[in-house]
Amino acid sequence: MADIAEDVTRAERIAPSISPGRATAENAGLYAWSLGLSGIFFVLYPALRPFSSEAGLDGARAFGSSSWVAAHTLGILGFILLALGGLGVYLRLHGAATETRALRSLVLVWLGVGLTLPYYGAEVFGLHAVGQRALARNDPGSVKPLTHDIRWEAGIWFIVTGLLLLAVGAIVLATAVWRSGSLHRWAGVPLAVGLALYIPQFTGPQSIRIAHGLLMLAGCWWLGWSLIESTRPARSDLDSPPPPRG
């Protein structure tokens, strides 16, 4: 019996250290950094991306440049880190009244990212190969039709569906954050707005797309900051005297 009581006491000591809430508090910085870097990459993506005519040799030079590959790679990393940051928010809300809503948003965001990234892969590698081939063969006429085939065949439905799922997931996440009572109420709203505008901003010039990237940056940083702040002990807890020892 003494051995059983000792095992129970040991389990009670270990349990808080492995509970989801405590794990989230200890790793909040990781998830916040993921969100912060994601926001930075969403700004650098349109800032570095070449914007020029996407036909003829001008388009080939844009597609075939290292800037094209670097910009789209940063965009891909932005989505991946956004998904990781969403995991942190869900873990923070684990056990809260909005846990189920947060889980739904996480599933939608992960599905959205999974469907979006194949199209980005076609953009960064497929169009890069098109540009380099056209430049090597001095063949400006091949750029436009090949670009159309890569962008507007079946792959377009992947990214449209993925970005719509991301928008819905971000809106659900914003409502979960709003009702959580542990994260700042407005922390999820800018990111939800940014993801809801992701498809429309594709039609704008570089300045609009950079402005949209800044909105994504603000949304990611605010959510990450709120995540860290929510895991810090309250001032009253810091000022309270330690419990007496028996």
URSUL-V389144 format. One record per residue. N is the residue number from 1. RES is the residue in one letter. PHI is phi in whole degrees, -180 to 180 (none if undefined). OMEGA is omega in whole degrees, 0 to 359 (NA if undefined). Layout:
n=N res=RES phi=PHI omega=OMEGA
n=N res=RES phi=PHI omega=OMEGA
//
This chain:
n=1 res=M phi=none omega=180
n=2 res=A phi=-62 omega=179
n=3 res=D phi=-66 omega=180
n=4 res=I phi=-65 omega=179
n=5 res=A phi=-63 omega=179
n=6 res=E phi=-66 omega=178
n=7 res=D phi=-65 omega=179
n=8 res=V phi=-63 omega=179
n=9 res=T phi=-62 omega=179
n=10 res=R phi=-64 omega=179
n=11 res=A phi=-65 omega=179
n=12 res=E phi=-65 omega=177
n=13 res=R phi=-70 omega=185
n=14 res=I phi=-78 omega=187
n=15 res=A phi=-54 omega=180
n=16 res=P phi=-61 omega=183
n=17 res=S phi=-74 omega=180
n=18 res=I phi=-112 omega=178
n=19 res=S phi=-68 omega=182
n=20 res=P phi=-56 omega=182
n=21 res=G phi=-62 omega=180
n=22 res=R phi=-67 omega=178
n=23 res=A phi=-61 omega=179
n=24 res=T phi=-67 omega=180
n=25 res=A phi=-62 omega=182
n=26 res=E phi=-70 omega=184
n=27 res=N phi=-109 omega=181
n=28 res=A phi=-58 omega=180
n=29 res=G phi=-62 omega=179
n=30 res=L phi=-62 omega=181
n=31 res=Y phi=-69 omega=178
n=32 res=A phi=-65 omega=177
n=33 res=W phi=-64 omega=177
n=34 res=S phi=-60 omega=178
n=35 res=L phi=-65 omega=181
n=36 res=G phi=-62 omega=178
n=37 res=L phi=-66 omega=177
n=38 res=S phi=-58 omega=179
n=39 res=G phi=-61 omega=179
n=40 res=I phi=-62 omega=181
n=41 res=F phi=-67 omega=178
n=42 res=F phi=-69 omega=174
n=43 res=V phi=-84 omega=183
n=44 res=L phi=-67 omega=181
n=45 res=Y phi=-57 omega=178
n=46 res=P phi=-74 omega=180
n=47 res=A phi=-70 omega=182
n=48 res=L phi=-92 omega=184
n=49 res=R phi=-65 omega=176
n=50 res=P phi=-67 omega=176
n=51 res=F phi=-117 omega=180
n=52 res=S phi=-156 omega=172
n=53 res=S phi=-59 omega=181
n=54 res=E phi=-102 omega=176
n=55 res=A phi=-129 omega=178
n=56 res=G phi=67 omega=183
n=57 res=L phi=-72 omega=175
n=58 res=D phi=-62 omega=177
n=59 res=G phi=-64 omega=179
n=60 res=A phi=-63 omega=179
n=61 res=R phi=-65 omega=178
n=62 res=A phi=-66 omega=181
n=63 res=F phi=-65 omega=185
n=64 res=G phi=-84 omega=184
n=65 res=S phi=-82 omega=176
n=66 res=S phi=-68 omega=178
n=67 res=S phi=-63 omega=178
n=68 res=W phi=-61 omega=180
n=69 res=V phi=-67 omega=182
n=70 res=A phi=-63 omega=183
n=71 res=A phi=-62 omega=182
n=72 res=H phi=-71 omega=174
n=73 res=T phi=-63 omega=177
n=74 res=L phi=-65 omega=175
n=75 res=G phi=-62 omega=178
n=76 res=I phi=-61 omega=179
n=77 res=L phi=-63 omega=178
n=78 res=G phi=-60 omega=179
n=79 res=F phi=-68 omega=180
n=80 res=I phi=-63 omega=180
n=81 res=L phi=-69 omega=175
n=82 res=L phi=-63 omega=178
n=83 res=A phi=-63 omega=178
n=84 res=L phi=-66 omega=177
n=85 res=G phi=-63 omega=176
n=86 res=G phi=-62 omega=176
n=87 res=L phi=-62 omega=179
n=88 res=G phi=-61 omega=179
n=89 res=V phi=-65 omega=178
n=90 res=Y phi=-61 omega=180
n=91 res=L phi=-63 omega=178
n=92 res=R phi=-66 omega=181
n=93 res=L phi=-92 omega=178
n=94 res=H phi=-61 omega=181
n=95 res=G phi=89 omega=178
n=96 res=A phi=-85 omega=181
n=97 res=A phi=-65 omega=182
n=98 res=T phi=-101 omega=182
n=99 res=E phi=-60 omega=182
n=100 res=T phi=-62 omega=178
n=101 res=R phi=-64 omega=179
n=102 res=A phi=-65 omega=178
n=103 res=L phi=-66 omega=177
n=104 res=R phi=-60 omega=180
n=105 res=S phi=-65 omega=180
n=106 res=L phi=-64 omega=179
n=107 res=V phi=-62 omega=180
n=108 res=L phi=-64 omega=180
n=109 res=V phi=-66 omega=180
n=110 res=W phi=-65 omega=177
n=111 res=L phi=-63 omega=179
n=112 res=G phi=-62 omega=178
n=113 res=V phi=-64 omega=180
n=114 res=G phi=-62 omega=179
n=115 res=L phi=-83 omega=182
n=116 res=T phi=-79 omega=189
n=117 res=L phi=-65 omega=177
n=118 res=P phi=-59 omega=179
n=119 res=Y phi=-67 omega=177
n=120 res=Y phi=-63 omega=176
n=121 res=G phi=-63 omega=177
n=122 res=A phi=-65 omega=179
n=123 res=E phi=-65 omega=188
n=124 res=V phi=-74 omega=185
n=125 res=F phi=-97 omega=181
n=126 res=G phi=-65 omega=181
n=127 res=L phi=-70 omega=175
n=128 res=H phi=-63 omega=178
n=129 res=A phi=-66 omega=177
n=130 res=V phi=-60 omega=181
n=131 res=G phi=-63 omega=181
n=132 res=Q phi=-66 omega=179
n=133 res=R phi=-67 omega=180
n=134 res=A phi=-63 omega=179
n=135 res=L phi=-68 omega=182
n=136 res=A phi=-65 omega=182
n=137 res=R phi=-100 omega=184
n=138 res=N phi=50 omega=186
n=139 res=D phi=-121 omega=183
n=140 res=P phi=-66 omega=184
n=141 res=G phi=-69 omega=183
n=142 res=S phi=-84 omega=188
n=143 res=V phi=-68 omega=186
n=144 res=K phi=-64 omega=180
n=145 res=P phi=-65 omega=179
n=146 res=L phi=-68 omega=177
n=147 res=T phi=-62 omega=179
n=148 res=H phi=-61 omega=181
n=149 res=D phi=-64 omega=182
n=150 res=I phi=-70 omega=187
n=151 res=R phi=-85 omega=193
n=152 res=W phi=-115 omega=172
n=153 res=E phi=-84 omega=186
n=154 res=A phi=-60 omega=184
n=155 res=G phi=-61 omega=182
n=156 res=I phi=-63 omega=180
n=157 res=W phi=-72 omega=176
n=158 res=F phi=-65 omega=186
n=159 res=I phi=-71 omega=178
n=160 res=V phi=-63 omega=178
n=161 res=T phi=-63 omega=181
n=162 res=G phi=-63 omega=181
n=163 res=L phi=-70 omega=175
n=164 res=L phi=-66 omega=176
n=165 res=L phi=-64 omega=177
n=166 res=L phi=-62 omega=180
n=167 res=A phi=-63 omega=179
n=168 res=V phi=-64 omega=179
n=169 res=G phi=-61 omega=179
n=170 res=A phi=-68 omega=178
n=171 res=I phi=-67 omega=177
n=172 res=V phi=-62 omega=178
n=173 res=L phi=-63 omega=180
n=174 res=A phi=-61 omega=178
n=175 res=T phi=-69 omega=177
n=176 res=A phi=-65 omega=178
n=177 res=V phi=-64 omega=182
n=178 res=W phi=-59 omega=185
n=179 res=R phi=-94 omega=188
n=180 res=S phi=-70 omega=185
n=181 res=G phi=81 omega=180
n=182 res=S phi=-113 omega=177
n=183 res=L phi=-104 omega=179
n=184 res=H phi=-59 omega=187
n=185 res=R phi=-54 omega=187
n=186 res=W phi=-88 omega=190
n=187 res=A phi=-62 omega=182
n=188 res=G phi=-94 omega=187
n=189 res=V phi=-71 omega=181
n=190 res=P phi=-59 omega=180
n=191 res=L phi=-67 omega=178
n=192 res=A phi=-63 omega=178
n=193 res=V phi=-65 omega=180
n=194 res=G phi=-61 omega=181
n=195 res=L phi=-74 omega=176
n=196 res=A phi=-66 omega=180
n=197 res=L phi=-95 omega=187
n=198 res=Y phi=-65 omega=179
n=199 res=I phi=-69 omega=180
n=200 res=P phi=-60 omega=184
n=201 res=Q phi=-68 omega=177
n=202 res=F phi=-62 omega=183
n=203 res=T phi=-85 omega=184
n=204 res=G phi=-91 omega=176
n=205 res=P phi=-73 omega=183
n=206 res=Q phi=-59 omega=181
n=207 res=S phi=-62 omega=178
n=208 res=I phi=-66 omega=182
n=209 res=R phi=-71 omega=174
n=210 res=I phi=-68 omega=177
n=211 res=A phi=-60 omega=176
n=212 res=H phi=-65 omega=176
n=213 res=G phi=-61 omega=178
n=214 res=L phi=-67 omega=175
n=215 res=L phi=-64 omega=177
n=216 res=M phi=-63 omega=178
n=217 res=L phi=-60 omega=180
n=218 res=A phi=-61 omega=180
n=219 res=G phi=-64 omega=180
n=220 res=C phi=-66 omega=181
n=221 res=W phi=-66 omega=180
n=222 res=W phi=-64 omega=180
n=223 res=L phi=-65 omega=178
n=224 res=G phi=-65 omega=178
n=225 res=W phi=-62 omega=179
n=226 res=S phi=-64 omega=178
n=227 res=L phi=-63 omega=179
n=228 res=I phi=-68 omega=182
n=229 res=E phi=-60 omega=184
n=230 res=S phi=-71 omega=181
n=231 res=T phi=-97 omega=178
n=232 res=R phi=-81 omega=179
n=233 res=P phi=-65 omega=179
n=234 res=A phi=-66 omega=181
n=235 res=R phi=-60 omega=180
n=236 res=S phi=-64 omega=178
n=237 res=D phi=-70 omega=180
n=238 res=L phi=-71 omega=184
n=239 res=D phi=-86 omega=183
n=240 res=S phi=-72 omega=181
n=241 res=P phi=-69 omega=179
n=242 res=P phi=-66 omega=179
n=243 res=P phi=-65 omega=179
n=244 res=P phi=-66 omega=178
n=245 res=R phi=-94 omega=180
n=246 res=G phi=-82 omega=NA
//
